[in-house]
Amino acid sequence: MSFKKILNQNLQAGYMVTLVAMIVMFPIFVSDGHDAPAREKGKYRLPSEPVIHGIDVSRHNGEIAWDRVKDHRLVDESLHFAIMKATEGGDLVDPLFSINWKAAREHGMIRGAYHFFTAFTDPDIQAINYLSTVKHETGDFVPVLDFENDGRNAAERKYLGENAYRWLKVVEEQTGKKPVIYTNHHIYNRYIRDRIEGYDIWLADYSVYDPSVYDIRNMVMWQLSDGGRVPGIKENVDLNVFYGSPHKFQKYLFK
Protein backbone atom coordinates (compact mmCIF):
# COMPACT_ATOMS: atom_id res chain seq x y z
CA MET A 1 0.00 0.00 0.00
CA SER A 2 1.42 3.39 -1.00
CA PHE A 3 2.21 6.12 1.49
CA LYS A 4 -0.32 8.43 -0.23
CA LYS A 5 -3.10 5.87 0.14
CA ILE A 6 -2.27 5.30 3.83
CA LEU A 7 -2.28 9.08 4.39
CA ASN A 8 -5.68 9.45 2.73
CA GLN A 9 -7.12 6.66 4.86
CA ASN A 10 -5.76 8.27 8.02
CA LEU A 11 -7.20 11.64 7.03
CA GLN A 12 -10.60 10.05 6.39
CA ALA A 13 -10.51 8.27 9.74
CA GLY A 14 -9.52 11.49 11.48
CA TYR A 15 -12.36 13.34 9.80
CA MET A 16 -14.89 10.75 10.95
CA VAL A 17 -13.62 10.90 14.53
CA THR A 18 -13.84 14.68 14.49
CA LEU A 19 -17.36 14.59 13.03
CA VAL A 20 -18.58 12.12 15.64
CA ALA A 21 -16.98 14.19 18.41
CA MET A 22 -18.71 17.34 17.17
CA ILE A 23 -22.08 15.60 17.14
CA VAL A 24 -21.56 14.25 20.65
CA MET A 25 -20.25 17.54 22.00
CA PHE A 26 -22.89 19.74 20.31
CA PRO A 27 -25.17 19.92 23.40
CA ILE A 28 -22.25 21.27 25.46
CA PHE A 29 -21.78 24.27 23.19
CA VAL A 30 -25.49 24.90 22.65
CA SER A 31 -26.47 24.89 26.29
CA ASP A 32 -30.23 25.48 26.15
CA GLY A 33 -30.25 24.95 29.89
CA HIS A 34 -29.29 21.29 29.59
CA ASP A 35 -25.55 21.41 30.25
CA ALA A 36 -25.59 20.77 33.98
CA PRO A 37 -23.76 17.74 35.45
CA ALA A 38 -25.47 14.36 35.33
CA ARG A 39 -28.62 14.35 37.40
CA GLU A 40 -30.67 11.74 39.19
CA LYS A 41 -33.52 10.69 36.91
CA GLY A 42 -37.07 10.30 38.09
CA LYS A 43 -36.36 9.71 41.76
CA TYR A 44 -38.41 12.01 43.93
CA ARG A 45 -40.99 12.26 46.67
CA LEU A 46 -43.63 14.94 46.50
CA PRO A 47 -43.81 17.38 49.42
CA SER A 48 -46.56 16.74 51.94
CA GLU A 49 -47.52 20.41 52.24
CA PRO A 50 -49.97 22.03 49.78
CA VAL A 51 -48.38 22.51 46.37
CA ILE A 52 -49.35 23.27 42.79
CA HIS A 53 -47.86 21.02 40.13
CA GLY A 54 -46.30 22.08 36.85
CA ILE A 55 -43.68 21.36 34.22
CA ASP A 56 -41.07 23.28 32.27
CA VAL A 57 -40.16 22.57 28.67
CA SER A 58 -37.88 23.61 25.82
CA ARG A 59 -37.04 22.42 22.33
CA HIS A 60 -35.46 19.33 23.90
CA ASN A 61 -38.93 18.02 24.68
CA GLY A 62 -39.92 18.06 21.01
CA GLU A 63 -43.41 18.81 19.75
CA ILE A 64 -45.95 18.59 22.55
CA ALA A 65 -49.59 17.42 22.44
CA TRP A 66 -50.90 19.98 24.92
CA ASP A 67 -54.41 18.50 25.03
CA ARG A 68 -52.96 15.33 26.56
CA VAL A 69 -50.67 17.25 28.92
CA LYS A 70 -53.52 19.22 30.45
CA ASP A 71 -55.47 16.06 31.29
CA HIS A 72 -52.55 14.32 33.01
CA ARG A 73 -52.77 13.93 36.77
CA LEU A 74 -49.66 13.80 38.95
CA VAL A 75 -50.62 11.77 42.02
CA ASP A 76 -54.04 13.34 42.71
CA GLU A 77 -53.59 16.77 41.10
CA SER A 78 -53.68 17.94 37.50
CA LEU A 79 -50.74 19.77 36.01
CA HIS A 80 -51.50 23.44 36.56
CA PHE A 81 -48.74 25.39 34.85
CA ALA A 82 -46.06 25.12 32.18
CA ILE A 83 -42.97 27.31 32.05
CA MET A 84 -41.32 27.24 28.62
CA LYS A 85 -37.99 28.40 27.30
CA ALA A 86 -38.30 31.57 25.26
CA THR A 87 -34.82 32.96 24.76
CA GLU A 88 -31.11 32.56 25.50
CA GLY A 89 -28.34 35.13 25.41
CA GLY A 90 -28.64 38.04 23.05
CA ASP A 91 -30.30 36.53 20.00
CA LEU A 92 -31.33 32.89 20.46
CA VAL A 93 -35.05 32.13 20.45
CA ASP A 94 -36.28 28.63 21.23
CA PRO A 95 -37.63 27.31 17.89
CA LEU A 96 -40.70 25.79 19.56
CA PHE A 97 -41.51 28.70 21.85
CA SER A 98 -44.19 30.40 19.77
CA ILE A 99 -45.95 27.08 19.18
CA ASN A 100 -45.83 26.09 22.86
CA TRP A 101 -46.78 29.59 24.02
CA LYS A 102 -49.96 29.62 21.95
CA ALA A 103 -50.95 25.98 22.40
CA ALA A 104 -50.52 25.88 26.18
CA ARG A 105 -52.94 28.78 26.61
CA GLU A 106 -55.43 27.31 24.13
CA HIS A 107 -55.54 24.11 26.21
CA GLY A 108 -56.09 25.81 29.55
CA MET A 109 -52.57 25.70 30.99
CA ILE A 110 -51.18 28.65 32.90
CA ARG A 111 -48.10 29.50 30.89
CA GLY A 112 -44.81 31.19 31.72
CA ALA A 113 -41.59 31.95 29.87
CA TYR A 114 -37.94 31.87 30.87
CA HIS A 115 -34.71 33.37 29.57
CA PHE A 116 -31.46 31.38 29.80
CA PHE A 117 -28.83 33.87 30.99
CA THR A 118 -25.35 33.75 29.47
CA ALA A 119 -22.29 35.27 31.10
CA PHE A 120 -20.73 36.51 27.86
CA THR A 121 -23.58 38.72 26.56
CA ASP A 122 -24.60 42.23 27.61
CA PRO A 123 -27.57 41.96 30.02
CA ASP A 124 -29.47 44.80 28.32
CA ILE A 125 -29.29 42.99 24.99
CA GLN A 126 -30.45 39.79 26.70
CA ALA A 127 -33.39 41.63 28.26
CA ILE A 128 -34.34 43.05 24.86
CA ASN A 129 -34.21 39.54 23.39
CA TYR A 130 -36.68 38.31 26.00
CA LEU A 131 -38.99 41.33 25.92
CA SER A 132 -39.21 41.38 22.14
CA THR A 133 -40.05 37.65 22.06
CA VAL A 134 -42.48 37.20 24.94
CA LYS A 135 -45.77 39.07 24.90
CA HIS A 136 -47.37 38.48 28.28
CA GLU A 137 -51.14 38.49 28.67
CA THR A 138 -53.49 38.38 31.61
CA GLY A 139 -53.12 35.10 33.50
CA ASP A 140 -49.53 34.42 32.45
CA PHE A 141 -46.86 33.58 35.02
CA VAL A 142 -44.27 36.28 35.77
CA PRO A 143 -40.98 36.31 33.80
CA VAL A 144 -38.30 33.83 34.84
CA LEU A 145 -34.53 34.26 34.67
CA ASP A 146 -32.73 30.92 34.28
CA PHE A 147 -29.46 31.72 36.09
CA GLU A 148 -27.57 28.44 36.46
CA ASN A 149 -24.11 28.89 34.86
CA ASP A 150 -21.21 30.84 36.34
CA GLY A 151 -19.28 31.69 33.20
CA ARG A 152 -16.25 30.27 31.44
CA ASN A 153 -13.50 32.35 33.06
CA ALA A 154 -12.73 34.85 35.80
CA ALA A 155 -13.47 37.84 33.58
CA GLU A 156 -17.01 36.66 32.93
CA ARG A 157 -17.58 35.82 36.58
CA LYS A 158 -16.37 39.19 37.87
CA TYR A 159 -19.62 41.02 37.13
CA LEU A 160 -21.93 38.06 36.63
CA GLY A 161 -24.13 38.79 39.63
CA GLU A 162 -24.43 42.46 38.73
CA ASN A 163 -25.27 41.60 35.13
CA ALA A 164 -27.98 39.14 36.15
CA TYR A 165 -29.41 41.78 38.46
CA ARG A 166 -29.44 44.24 35.56
CA TRP A 167 -31.54 41.83 33.47
CA LEU A 168 -33.98 41.43 36.35
CA LYS A 169 -34.40 45.18 36.80
CA VAL A 170 -34.89 45.92 33.10
CA VAL A 171 -37.50 43.19 32.69
CA GLU A 172 -39.24 44.22 35.92
CA GLU A 173 -39.41 47.86 34.81
CA GLN A 174 -40.79 46.95 31.39
CA THR A 175 -43.35 44.35 32.51
CA GLY A 176 -44.31 45.70 35.91
CA LYS A 177 -43.71 42.26 37.44
CA LYS A 178 -40.80 41.00 39.53
CA PRO A 179 -39.21 38.01 37.78
CA VAL A 180 -38.54 34.74 39.57
CA ILE A 181 -34.97 33.38 39.51
CA TYR A 182 -34.48 29.75 38.51
CA THR A 183 -31.15 28.51 39.84
CA ASN A 184 -29.20 25.82 41.69
CA HIS A 185 -27.73 26.02 45.17
CA HIS A 186 -24.17 26.67 43.88
CA ILE A 187 -25.18 29.76 41.91
CA TYR A 188 -27.52 30.85 44.68
CA ASN A 189 -24.80 30.77 47.33
CA ARG A 190 -22.17 32.40 45.12
CA TYR A 191 -24.10 35.12 43.30
CA ILE A 192 -27.60 35.53 44.74
CA ARG A 193 -27.62 35.07 48.52
CA ASP A 194 -26.88 38.45 50.15
CA ARG A 195 -26.27 39.97 46.69
CA ILE A 196 -29.55 39.93 44.76
CA GLU A 197 -32.31 40.79 47.19
CA GLY A 198 -36.04 40.86 46.68
CA TYR A 199 -36.51 38.14 44.07
CA ASP A 200 -38.15 34.79 44.71
CA ILE A 201 -36.26 31.59 43.98
CA TRP A 202 -37.11 28.53 41.91
CA LEU A 203 -34.58 25.89 42.95
CA ALA A 204 -33.47 22.98 40.78
CA ASP A 205 -32.14 20.10 42.85
CA TYR A 206 -32.78 16.38 42.45
CA SER A 207 -30.40 15.14 45.13
CA VAL A 208 -32.61 15.83 48.15
CA TYR A 209 -36.13 14.99 49.21
CA ASP A 210 -36.50 18.27 51.06
CA PRO A 211 -34.84 21.41 49.60
CA SER A 212 -35.32 23.31 52.85
CA VAL A 213 -31.95 21.86 53.93
CA TYR A 214 -30.33 24.65 51.87
CA ASP A 215 -32.03 27.42 53.88
CA ILE A 216 -32.83 29.40 50.75
CA ARG A 217 -34.80 32.54 51.47
CA ASN A 218 -37.81 33.31 49.29
CA MET A 219 -37.93 29.86 47.70
CA VAL A 220 -41.35 29.50 46.08
CA MET A 221 -40.75 26.73 43.55
CA TRP A 222 -38.77 23.50 43.39
CA GLN A 223 -37.75 21.53 40.32
CA LEU A 224 -37.63 18.10 41.87
CA SER A 225 -36.95 15.86 38.86
CA ASP A 226 -36.00 15.92 35.20
CA GLY A 227 -37.26 12.36 34.77
CA GLY A 228 -40.99 12.95 34.64
CA ARG A 229 -43.16 11.09 32.15
CA VAL A 230 -46.19 13.00 30.92
CA PRO A 231 -48.59 11.88 28.15
CA GLY A 232 -48.22 14.14 25.14
CA ILE A 233 -44.49 14.67 25.71
CA LYS A 234 -42.21 12.06 24.16
CA GLU A 235 -39.08 12.91 26.16
CA ASN A 236 -38.56 13.04 29.93
CA VAL A 237 -39.78 16.34 31.31
CA ASP A 238 -38.91 18.50 34.31
CA LEU A 239 -41.39 18.31 37.20
CA ASN A 240 -41.96 21.26 39.51
CA VAL A 241 -44.03 22.28 42.49
CA PHE A 242 -45.10 25.74 43.56
CA TYR A 243 -45.28 26.07 47.33
CA GLY A 244 -48.54 27.55 48.43
CA SER A 245 -52.25 27.88 47.87
CA PRO A 246 -54.03 28.86 44.67
CA HIS A 247 -54.51 32.30 46.22
CA LYS A 248 -50.75 32.71 46.64
CA PHE A 249 -50.13 31.43 43.12
CA GLN A 250 -52.44 34.13 41.74
CA LYS A 251 -49.99 36.77 42.99
CA TYR A 252 -47.45 35.53 40.43
CA LEU A 253 -49.75 36.01 37.46
CA PHE A 254 -50.25 39.00 35.20
CA LYS A 255 -53.52 40.81 35.94
Contacts in CASP RR format, 6 or more apart in sequence:
PFRMAT RR
TARGET T0000
AUTHOR 0000-0000-0000
METHOD contacts of the structure
MODEL  1
MSFKKILNQNLQAGYMVTLVAMIVMFPIFVSDGHDAPAREKGKYRLPSEP
VIHGIDVSRHNGEIAWDRVKDHRLVDESLHFAIMKATEGGDLVDPLFSIN
WKAAREHGMIRGAYHFFTAFTDPDIQAINYLSTVKHETGDFVPVLDFEND
GRNAAERKYLGENAYRWLKVVEEQTGKKPVIYTNHHIYNRYIRDRIEGYD
IWLADYSVYDPSVYDIRNMVMWQLSDGGRVPGIKENVDLNVFYGSPHKFQ
KYLFK
27 34 0 8 1.000
27 35 0 8 1.000
28 35 0 8 1.000
31 88 0 8 1.000
31 116 0 8 1.000
31 118 0 8 1.000
31 149 0 8 1.000
32 58 0 8 1.000
32 59 0 8 1.000
32 60 0 8 1.000
32 85 0 8 1.000
32 88 0 8 1.000
32 94 0 8 1.000
32 116 0 8 1.000
33 58 0 8 1.000
33 85 0 8 1.000
33 88 0 8 1.000
33 116 0 8 1.000
33 146 0 8 1.000
33 148 0 8 1.000
34 58 0 8 1.000
34 60 0 8 1.000
35 149 0 8 1.000
36 148 0 8 1.000
36 184 0 8 1.000
36 204 0 8 1.000
39 206 0 8 1.000
39 226 0 8 1.000
40 206 0 8 1.000
40 207 0 8 1.000
40 225 0 8 1.000
41 225 0 8 1.000
41 226 0 8 1.000
41 227 0 8 1.000
41 236 0 8 1.000
42 206 0 8 1.000
42 225 0 8 1.000
42 226 0 8 1.000
42 227 0 8 1.000
42 228 0 8 1.000
42 236 0 8 1.000
43 206 0 8 1.000
43 225 0 8 1.000
44 206 0 8 1.000
44 209 0 8 1.000
44 224 0 8 1.000
44 225 0 8 1.000
44 239 0 8 1.000
45 209 0 8 1.000
46 74 0 8 1.000
46 75 0 8 1.000
46 224 0 8 1.000
46 241 0 8 1.000
47 210 0 8 1.000
47 222 0 8 1.000
47 241 0 8 1.000
47 243 0 8 1.000
49 243 0 8 1.000
49 244 0 8 1.000
50 243 0 8 1.000
50 244 0 8 1.000
50 245 0 8 1.000
51 241 0 8 1.000
51 242 0 8 1.000
51 243 0 8 1.000
51 244 0 8 1.000
52 77 0 8 1.000
52 80 0 8 1.000
52 81 0 8 1.000
52 241 0 8 1.000
52 242 0 8 1.000
52 244 0 8 1.000
52 246 0 8 1.000
52 249 0 8 1.000
53 74 0 8 1.000
53 75 0 8 1.000
53 77 0 8 1.000
53 78 0 8 1.000
53 79 0 8 1.000
53 80 0 8 1.000
53 239 0 8 1.000
53 240 0 8 1.000
53 241 0 8 1.000
53 242 0 8 1.000
54 74 0 8 1.000
54 79 0 8 1.000
54 80 0 8 1.000
54 81 0 8 1.000
54 82 0 8 1.000
54 83 0 8 1.000
54 239 0 8 1.000
54 240 0 8 1.000
54 241 0 8 1.000
54 242 0 8 1.000
55 69 0 8 1.000
55 79 0 8 1.000
55 81 0 8 1.000
55 82 0 8 1.000
55 83 0 8 1.000
55 230 0 8 1.000
55 233 0 8 1.000
55 237 0 8 1.000
55 238 0 8 1.000
55 239 0 8 1.000
55 240 0 8 1.000
56 82 0 8 1.000
56 83 0 8 1.000
56 84 0 8 1.000
56 85 0 8 1.000
56 114 0 8 1.000
56 223 0 8 1.000
56 237 0 8 1.000
56 238 0 8 1.000
56 240 0 8 1.000
57 64 0 8 1.000
57 82 0 8 1.000
57 83 0 8 1.000
57 84 0 8 1.000
57 85 0 8 1.000
57 100 0 8 1.000
57 233 0 8 1.000
57 237 0 8 1.000
57 238 0 8 1.000
58 84 0 8 1.000
58 85 0 8 1.000
58 94 0 8 1.000
58 96 0 8 1.000
59 85 0 8 1.000
59 94 0 8 1.000
59 95 0 8 1.000
59 96 0 8 1.000
60 235 0 8 1.000
61 233 0 8 1.000
61 234 0 8 1.000
61 235 0 8 1.000
61 237 0 8 1.000
62 96 0 8 1.000
62 233 0 8 1.000
62 234 0 8 1.000
62 235 0 8 1.000
63 96 0 8 1.000
63 99 0 8 1.000
64 96 0 8 1.000
64 100 0 8 1.000
64 103 0 8 1.000
64 232 0 8 1.000
64 233 0 8 1.000
65 231 0 8 1.000
65 232 0 8 1.000
65 233 0 8 1.000
66 100 0 8 1.000
66 103 0 8 1.000
66 104 0 8 1.000
66 106 0 8 1.000
66 107 0 8 1.000
66 109 0 8 1.000
66 232 0 8 1.000
67 107 0 8 1.000
68 231 0 8 1.000
68 232 0 8 1.000
69 79 0 8 1.000
69 82 0 8 1.000
69 107 0 8 1.000
69 109 0 8 1.000
69 230 0 8 1.000
69 231 0 8 1.000
69 232 0 8 1.000
69 233 0 8 1.000
70 78 0 8 1.000
70 79 0 8 1.000
70 107 0 8 1.000
70 108 0 8 1.000
70 109 0 8 1.000
71 78 0 8 1.000
71 231 0 8 1.000
72 78 0 8 1.000
72 79 0 8 1.000
72 230 0 8 1.000
72 231 0 8 1.000
72 232 0 8 1.000
73 79 0 8 1.000
74 239 0 8 1.000
79 109 0 8 1.000
79 230 0 8 1.000
80 109 0 8 1.000
80 110 0 8 1.000
80 242 0 8 1.000
80 249 0 8 1.000
81 109 0 8 1.000
81 110 0 8 1.000
81 111 0 8 1.000
81 112 0 8 1.000
81 141 0 8 1.000
81 242 0 8 1.000
82 100 0 8 1.000
82 104 0 8 1.000
82 109 0 8 1.000
82 110 0 8 1.000
82 111 0 8 1.000
82 112 0 8 1.000
83 111 0 8 1.000
83 112 0 8 1.000
83 113 0 8 1.000
83 114 0 8 1.000
83 141 0 8 1.000
83 144 0 8 1.000
83 240 0 8 1.000
84 94 0 8 1.000
84 96 0 8 1.000
84 97 0 8 1.000
84 100 0 8 1.000
84 101 0 8 1.000
84 104 0 8 1.000
84 111 0 8 1.000
84 112 0 8 1.000
84 113 0 8 1.000
84 114 0 8 1.000
85 94 0 8 1.000
85 97 0 8 1.000
85 113 0 8 1.000
85 114 0 8 1.000
85 116 0 8 1.000
85 146 0 8 1.000
86 93 0 8 1.000
86 94 0 8 1.000
86 97 0 8 1.000
86 101 0 8 1.000
86 113 0 8 1.000
86 114 0 8 1.000
86 115 0 8 1.000
86 130 0 8 1.000
86 133 0 8 1.000
86 134 0 8 1.000
87 93 0 8 1.000
87 94 0 8 1.000
87 97 0 8 1.000
87 115 0 8 1.000
87 116 0 8 1.000
87 126 0 8 1.000
87 129 0 8 1.000
87 130 0 8 1.000
87 133 0 8 1.000
87 134 0 8 1.000
88 94 0 8 1.000
88 115 0 8 1.000
88 116 0 8 1.000
88 118 0 8 1.000
89 115 0 8 1.000
89 116 0 8 1.000
89 117 0 8 1.000
89 118 0 8 1.000
89 121 0 8 1.000
89 125 0 8 1.000
89 126 0 8 1.000
89 129 0 8 1.000
90 118 0 8 1.000
90 121 0 8 1.000
90 122 0 8 1.000
90 125 0 8 1.000
90 126 0 8 1.000
90 128 0 8 1.000
90 129 0 8 1.000
91 129 0 8 1.000
92 116 0 8 1.000
92 129 0 8 1.000
93 129 0 8 1.000
93 133 0 8 1.000
97 113 0 8 1.000
97 133 0 8 1.000
100 111 0 8 1.000
101 111 0 8 1.000
101 113 0 8 1.000
101 134 0 8 1.000
104 111 0 8 1.000
105 111 0 8 1.000
105 137 0 8 1.000
110 139 0 8 1.000
110 140 0 8 1.000
110 141 0 8 1.000
110 253 0 8 1.000
111 140 0 8 1.000
111 141 0 8 1.000
112 140 0 8 1.000
112 141 0 8 1.000
112 142 0 8 1.000
112 143 0 8 1.000
112 144 0 8 1.000
113 130 0 8 1.000
113 133 0 8 1.000
113 134 0 8 1.000
113 136 0 8 1.000
113 140 0 8 1.000
113 141 0 8 1.000
113 143 0 8 1.000
113 144 0 8 1.000
114 143 0 8 1.000
114 144 0 8 1.000
114 145 0 8 1.000
114 146 0 8 1.000
114 182 0 8 1.000
115 126 0 8 1.000
115 129 0 8 1.000
115 130 0 8 1.000
115 143 0 8 1.000
115 144 0 8 1.000
115 145 0 8 1.000
115 146 0 8 1.000
115 167 0 8 1.000
115 171 0 8 1.000
116 146 0 8 1.000
117 123 0 8 1.000
117 126 0 8 1.000
117 145 0 8 1.000
117 146 0 8 1.000
117 147 0 8 1.000
117 149 0 8 1.000
117 164 0 8 1.000
117 167 0 8 1.000
118 126 0 8 1.000
118 149 0 8 1.000
119 149 0 8 1.000
119 150 0 8 1.000
119 151 0 8 1.000
119 152 0 8 1.000
119 156 0 8 1.000
119 157 0 8 1.000
119 160 0 8 1.000
119 163 0 8 1.000
120 151 0 8 1.000
120 152 0 8 1.000
120 156 0 8 1.000
122 163 0 8 1.000
123 163 0 8 1.000
123 164 0 8 1.000
123 166 0 8 1.000
123 167 0 8 1.000
123 170 0 8 1.000
124 166 0 8 1.000
124 170 0 8 1.000
126 167 0 8 1.000
127 166 0 8 1.000
127 167 0 8 1.000
127 170 0 8 1.000
127 171 0 8 1.000
127 174 0 8 1.000
130 143 0 8 1.000
130 167 0 8 1.000
130 171 0 8 1.000
131 170 0 8 1.000
131 171 0 8 1.000
131 174 0 8 1.000
131 175 0 8 1.000
134 143 0 8 1.000
136 143 0 8 1.000
136 175 0 8 1.000
136 177 0 8 1.000
136 254 0 8 1.000
137 254 0 8 1.000
138 253 0 8 1.000
138 254 0 8 1.000
138 255 0 8 1.000
139 253 0 8 1.000
139 254 0 8 1.000
139 255 0 8 1.000
140 253 0 8 1.000
140 254 0 8 1.000
141 252 0 8 1.000
141 253 0 8 1.000
141 254 0 8 1.000
142 175 0 8 1.000
142 177 0 8 1.000
142 178 0 8 1.000
142 179 0 8 1.000
142 180 0 8 1.000
142 252 0 8 1.000
142 253 0 8 1.000
142 254 0 8 1.000
143 171 0 8 1.000
143 175 0 8 1.000
143 177 0 8 1.000
143 179 0 8 1.000
143 180 0 8 1.000
144 179 0 8 1.000
144 180 0 8 1.000
144 181 0 8 1.000
144 182 0 8 1.000
144 202 0 8 1.000
145 164 0 8 1.000
145 167 0 8 1.000
145 168 0 8 1.000
145 171 0 8 1.000
145 179 0 8 1.000
145 180 0 8 1.000
145 181 0 8 1.000
145 182 0 8 1.000
146 182 0 8 1.000
146 183 0 8 1.000
147 164 0 8 1.000
147 181 0 8 1.000
147 182 0 8 1.000
147 183 0 8 1.000
147 187 0 8 1.000
147 191 0 8 1.000
147 192 0 8 1.000
148 182 0 8 1.000
148 183 0 8 1.000
148 184 0 8 1.000
148 187 0 8 1.000
148 204 0 8 1.000
149 187 0 8 1.000
150 157 0 8 1.000
150 160 0 8 1.000
150 186 0 8 1.000
150 187 0 8 1.000
150 190 0 8 1.000
150 191 0 8 1.000
151 157 0 8 1.000
151 160 0 8 1.000
160 191 0 8 1.000
161 191 0 8 1.000
161 192 0 8 1.000
161 195 0 8 1.000
161 196 0 8 1.000
164 181 0 8 1.000
164 191 0 8 1.000
164 196 0 8 1.000
165 195 0 8 1.000
165 196 0 8 1.000
168 178 0 8 1.000
168 179 0 8 1.000
168 181 0 8 1.000
168 196 0 8 1.000
168 199 0 8 1.000
171 179 0 8 1.000
172 178 0 8 1.000
172 179 0 8 1.000
175 254 0 8 1.000
177 254 0 8 1.000
178 198 0 8 1.000
178 199 0 8 1.000
178 200 0 8 1.000
179 199 0 8 1.000
180 199 0 8 1.000
180 200 0 8 1.000
180 201 0 8 1.000
180 202 0 8 1.000
180 220 0 8 1.000
180 221 0 8 1.000
180 252 0 8 1.000
181 192 0 8 1.000
181 196 0 8 1.000
181 199 0 8 1.000
181 200 0 8 1.000
181 201 0 8 1.000
181 202 0 8 1.000
182 202 0 8 1.000
182 204 0 8 1.000
182 221 0 8 1.000
182 223 0 8 1.000
183 192 0 8 1.000
183 201 0 8 1.000
183 202 0 8 1.000
183 203 0 8 1.000
183 204 0 8 1.000
184 203 0 8 1.000
184 204 0 8 1.000
184 205 0 8 1.000
185 203 0 8 1.000
185 205 0 8 1.000
185 214 0 8 1.000
185 216 0 8 1.000
188 201 0 8 1.000
188 203 0 8 1.000
188 214 0 8 1.000
188 216 0 8 1.000
192 199 0 8 1.000
192 201 0 8 1.000
193 216 0 8 1.000
193 217 0 8 1.000
198 218 0 8 1.000
199 218 0 8 1.000
200 218 0 8 1.000
200 219 0 8 1.000
200 220 0 8 1.000
200 221 0 8 1.000
201 216 0 8 1.000
201 217 0 8 1.000
201 218 0 8 1.000
201 219 0 8 1.000
201 220 0 8 1.000
201 221 0 8 1.000
202 219 0 8 1.000
202 220 0 8 1.000
202 221 0 8 1.000
202 222 0 8 1.000
202 223 0 8 1.000
202 240 0 8 1.000
203 211 0 8 1.000
203 214 0 8 1.000
203 216 0 8 1.000
203 219 0 8 1.000
203 221 0 8 1.000
203 222 0 8 1.000
203 223 0 8 1.000
204 222 0 8 1.000
204 223 0 8 1.000
204 238 0 8 1.000
205 211 0 8 1.000
205 214 0 8 1.000
205 222 0 8 1.000
205 223 0 8 1.000
205 224 0 8 1.000
206 223 0 8 1.000
206 224 0 8 1.000
206 225 0 8 1.000
206 226 0 8 1.000
208 214 0 8 1.000
211 219 0 8 1.000
211 222 0 8 1.000
211 224 0 8 1.000
212 219 0 8 1.000
219 243 0 8 1.000
220 242 0 8 1.000
220 243 0 8 1.000
220 244 0 8 1.000
220 252 0 8 1.000
221 240 0 8 1.000
221 241 0 8 1.000
221 242 0 8 1.000
221 243 0 8 1.000
222 240 0 8 1.000
222 241 0 8 1.000
222 243 0 8 1.000
223 238 0 8 1.000
223 239 0 8 1.000
223 240 0 8 1.000
224 239 0 8 1.000
224 240 0 8 1.000
224 241 0 8 1.000
225 238 0 8 1.000
225 239 0 8 1.000
226 236 0 8 1.000
226 237 0 8 1.000
226 238 0 8 1.000
226 239 0 8 1.000
227 236 0 8 1.000
227 237 0 8 1.000
227 238 0 8 1.000
227 239 0 8 1.000
228 236 0 8 1.000
228 237 0 8 1.000
228 238 0 8 1.000
228 239 0 8 1.000
229 236 0 8 1.000
229 237 0 8 1.000
230 237 0 8 1.000
242 249 0 8 1.000
242 252 0 8 1.000
END
